[in-house]
Amino acid sequence: MAAGPRRRDLGELIKLGQSVSEQLRGPVADTVRTKVHGWRDPRAKLLRRRRRARRATAAWSGGTALGGLWIGVEHAQLLSFTGVTALIVTAVFAYCTTGSVRKLITLNRQPLPPALPPPVRLPPAGSAAREPMRRLAEAEASLAELLVQLGTPRPGGLAPLPAESLAHAQESATEAATALRAVAAQLSAVERARAIAPPSQCGPLDQGIAELRRRLTEGIDGYVALIGTAGQAVIASSAASPDAALLDASDRLSGLASALRELAGPDSLS
């Protein structure tokens, strides 16, 4: 007889757990995305490397100073085992300090890359726009890293790509991302309307959802194509004309963004 109440209590606990999970899923997911975004941001990466280099320089410098103090204490017995050990240890610390200072100077001379745009909250789970927007967020982070690589001297003595080409690629990517997010917002709105619409109106709304999803897929594919071209330019080791290929991919992506804006309507980006 007690099985019934226990079963009901278990069902209530399960429902309560599901409710709490739904409430926490959004904030937890946003926190995770923020952490990952900060870790992958090229600007934040360089700042972290500078901080690590400063700490290492301070540590090696402190060791060198202590070694010098040790030598001062043992100056009367430098030829003893303790004195020789002090000289060797201090020399090692001084060598490491020199290398650390050189690395810190190199890092400080590198210009800070532009920061990634802040992470955008994804559409709700179950939305057809969620997966394309997740891919877009990952693609934006990957493209930012690739453009940083293309803007610095590459292995083999190859010069970085012109700043104009990199700026054009970034501008096209930003334009396309804005247009794609506008389409995703439209898709989410139509999905919400579909959920409460009468059955007689569901057919046209389903067709609209499918069309908007198709536009999103095509737009993401175009964005990923630019990333592929940038990646090939990074690994190019000869005169493979990576600059021309990057410009061509940027132009195609810019054209795709213009088409998405026209299809989305004049008010979708405001």
Contacts in CASP RR format, 6 or more apart in sequence:
PFRMAT RR
TARGET T0000
AUTHOR 0000-0000-0000
METHOD contacts of the structure
MODEL  1
MAAGPRRRDLGELIKLGQSVSEQLRGPVADTVRTKVHGWRDPRAKLLRRR
RRARRATAAWSGGTALGGLWIGVEHAQLLSFTGVTALIVTAVFAYCTTGS
VRKLITLNRQPLPPALPPPVRLPPAGSAAREPMRRLAEAEASLAELLVQL
GTPRPGGLAPLPAESLAHAQESATEAATALRAVAAQLSAVERARAIAPPS
QCGPLDQGIAELRRRLTEGIDGYVALIGTAGQAVIASSAASPDAALLDAS
DRLSGLASALRELAGPDSLS
25 125 0 8 1.000
26 121 0 8 1.000
29 122 0 8 1.000
30 119 0 8 1.000
30 121 0 8 1.000
33 119 0 8 1.000
33 122 0 8 1.000
33 137 0 8 1.000
34 119 0 8 1.000
36 119 0 8 1.000
37 116 0 8 1.000
37 118 0 8 1.000
37 119 0 8 1.000
37 141 0 8 1.000
38 44 0 8 1.000
38 116 0 8 1.000
39 45 0 8 1.000
40 116 0 8 1.000
40 141 0 8 1.000
40 145 0 8 1.000
41 115 0 8 1.000
41 116 0 8 1.000
41 141 0 8 1.000
41 144 0 8 1.000
42 113 0 8 1.000
42 116 0 8 1.000
42 144 0 8 1.000
42 145 0 8 1.000
42 148 0 8 1.000
43 112 0 8 1.000
43 113 0 8 1.000
43 114 0 8 1.000
43 115 0 8 1.000
43 116 0 8 1.000
44 115 0 8 1.000
46 107 0 8 1.000
46 110 0 8 1.000
46 112 0 8 1.000
46 113 0 8 1.000
47 112 0 8 1.000
49 107 0 8 1.000
50 104 0 8 1.000
50 107 0 8 1.000
50 108 0 8 1.000
53 100 0 8 1.000
53 103 0 8 1.000
53 104 0 8 1.000
53 107 0 8 1.000
54 104 0 8 1.000
56 100 0 8 1.000
56 103 0 8 1.000
57 97 0 8 1.000
57 100 0 8 1.000
57 101 0 8 1.000
57 104 0 8 1.000
60 93 0 8 1.000
60 96 0 8 1.000
60 97 0 8 1.000
60 100 0 8 1.000
61 97 0 8 1.000
62 93 0 8 1.000
63 93 0 8 1.000
63 97 0 8 1.000
64 90 0 8 1.000
64 93 0 8 1.000
64 94 0 8 1.000
64 97 0 8 1.000
66 93 0 8 1.000
67 86 0 8 1.000
67 89 0 8 1.000
67 90 0 8 1.000
67 93 0 8 1.000
68 86 0 8 1.000
68 90 0 8 1.000
70 86 0 8 1.000
70 89 0 8 1.000
70 90 0 8 1.000
71 78 0 8 1.000
71 83 0 8 1.000
71 86 0 8 1.000
71 87 0 8 1.000
71 90 0 8 1.000
74 80 0 8 1.000
74 82 0 8 1.000
74 83 0 8 1.000
74 86 0 8 1.000
77 83 0 8 1.000
78 84 0 8 1.000
78 86 0 8 1.000
78 87 0 8 1.000
110 152 0 8 1.000
113 144 0 8 1.000
113 147 0 8 1.000
113 148 0 8 1.000
114 144 0 8 1.000
114 170 0 8 1.000
116 140 0 8 1.000
116 141 0 8 1.000
116 144 0 8 1.000
117 140 0 8 1.000
119 137 0 8 1.000
120 133 0 8 1.000
120 137 0 8 1.000
120 181 0 8 1.000
122 130 0 8 1.000
122 133 0 8 1.000
122 134 0 8 1.000
122 137 0 8 1.000
123 129 0 8 1.000
123 130 0 8 1.000
123 133 0 8 1.000
123 184 0 8 1.000
123 187 0 8 1.000
123 188 0 8 1.000
124 130 0 8 1.000
124 188 0 8 1.000
127 187 0 8 1.000
127 188 0 8 1.000
127 191 0 8 1.000
128 187 0 8 1.000
128 191 0 8 1.000
128 209 0 8 1.000
128 212 0 8 1.000
128 213 0 8 1.000
128 216 0 8 1.000
129 184 0 8 1.000
129 185 0 8 1.000
129 187 0 8 1.000
129 188 0 8 1.000
129 191 0 8 1.000
129 212 0 8 1.000
129 213 0 8 1.000
129 216 0 8 1.000
132 180 0 8 1.000
132 184 0 8 1.000
132 213 0 8 1.000
132 216 0 8 1.000
132 217 0 8 1.000
132 220 0 8 1.000
133 180 0 8 1.000
133 181 0 8 1.000
133 184 0 8 1.000
135 220 0 8 1.000
135 224 0 8 1.000
136 177 0 8 1.000
136 180 0 8 1.000
136 181 0 8 1.000
136 220 0 8 1.000
136 223 0 8 1.000
139 220 0 8 1.000
139 223 0 8 1.000
139 224 0 8 1.000
139 227 0 8 1.000
140 173 0 8 1.000
140 177 0 8 1.000
142 227 0 8 1.000
143 169 0 8 1.000
143 170 0 8 1.000
143 173 0 8 1.000
143 223 0 8 1.000
143 226 0 8 1.000
143 227 0 8 1.000
143 230 0 8 1.000
146 227 0 8 1.000
146 230 0 8 1.000
146 231 0 8 1.000
146 233 0 8 1.000
146 234 0 8 1.000
147 166 0 8 1.000
147 169 0 8 1.000
147 170 0 8 1.000
147 230 0 8 1.000
149 234 0 8 1.000
150 160 0 8 1.000
150 161 0 8 1.000
150 166 0 8 1.000
150 230 0 8 1.000
150 233 0 8 1.000
150 234 0 8 1.000
150 242 0 8 1.000
150 246 0 8 1.000
151 160 0 8 1.000
151 161 0 8 1.000
151 163 0 8 1.000
151 166 0 8 1.000
152 160 0 8 1.000
153 159 0 8 1.000
153 160 0 8 1.000
154 160 0 8 1.000
154 234 0 8 1.000
155 237 0 8 1.000
156 237 0 8 1.000
158 236 0 8 1.000
158 237 0 8 1.000
161 233 0 8 1.000
161 242 0 8 1.000
161 243 0 8 1.000
161 246 0 8 1.000
162 243 0 8 1.000
165 243 0 8 1.000
165 246 0 8 1.000
165 247 0 8 1.000
165 250 0 8 1.000
166 246 0 8 1.000
168 247 0 8 1.000
168 250 0 8 1.000
169 226 0 8 1.000
169 230 0 8 1.000
169 246 0 8 1.000
169 247 0 8 1.000
169 249 0 8 1.000
169 250 0 8 1.000
171 250 0 8 1.000
171 254 0 8 1.000
172 226 0 8 1.000
172 250 0 8 1.000
172 251 0 8 1.000
172 253 0 8 1.000
172 254 0 8 1.000
172 257 0 8 1.000
173 223 0 8 1.000
173 226 0 8 1.000
173 250 0 8 1.000
173 253 0 8 1.000
175 253 0 8 1.000
175 254 0 8 1.000
175 257 0 8 1.000
175 258 0 8 1.000
176 219 0 8 1.000
176 222 0 8 1.000
176 223 0 8 1.000
176 253 0 8 1.000
176 254 0 8 1.000
176 256 0 8 1.000
176 257 0 8 1.000
176 260 0 8 1.000
177 223 0 8 1.000
178 257 0 8 1.000
178 269 0 8 1.000
179 257 0 8 1.000
179 258 0 8 1.000
179 260 0 8 1.000
179 261 0 8 1.000
179 264 0 8 1.000
179 269 0 8 1.000
180 216 0 8 1.000
180 219 0 8 1.000
180 220 0 8 1.000
180 223 0 8 1.000
180 257 0 8 1.000
180 260 0 8 1.000
182 260 0 8 1.000
182 261 0 8 1.000
182 264 0 8 1.000
182 268 0 8 1.000
182 269 0 8 1.000
183 212 0 8 1.000
183 215 0 8 1.000
183 216 0 8 1.000
183 260 0 8 1.000
183 263 0 8 1.000
183 264 0 8 1.000
183 268 0 8 1.000
184 216 0 8 1.000
185 268 0 8 1.000
186 212 0 8 1.000
186 264 0 8 1.000
186 268 0 8 1.000
187 209 0 8 1.000
187 212 0 8 1.000
187 213 0 8 1.000
187 216 0 8 1.000
190 205 0 8 1.000
190 208 0 8 1.000
190 209 0 8 1.000
190 212 0 8 1.000
191 209 0 8 1.000
193 205 0 8 1.000
194 202 0 8 1.000
194 205 0 8 1.000
194 206 0 8 1.000
194 209 0 8 1.000
197 205 0 8 1.000
215 260 0 8 1.000
215 263 0 8 1.000
218 256 0 8 1.000
219 256 0 8 1.000
219 260 0 8 1.000
222 252 0 8 1.000
222 253 0 8 1.000
222 256 0 8 1.000
223 253 0 8 1.000
225 249 0 8 1.000
225 252 0 8 1.000
225 253 0 8 1.000
226 246 0 8 1.000
226 249 0 8 1.000
226 250 0 8 1.000
226 252 0 8 1.000
226 253 0 8 1.000
228 249 0 8 1.000
229 242 0 8 1.000
229 245 0 8 1.000
229 246 0 8 1.000
229 248 0 8 1.000
229 249 0 8 1.000
230 246 0 8 1.000
230 249 0 8 1.000
232 240 0 8 1.000
232 242 0 8 1.000
232 245 0 8 1.000
233 242 0 8 1.000
233 243 0 8 1.000
233 245 0 8 1.000
233 246 0 8 1.000
236 242 0 8 1.000
261 268 0 8 1.000
261 269 0 8 1.000
END
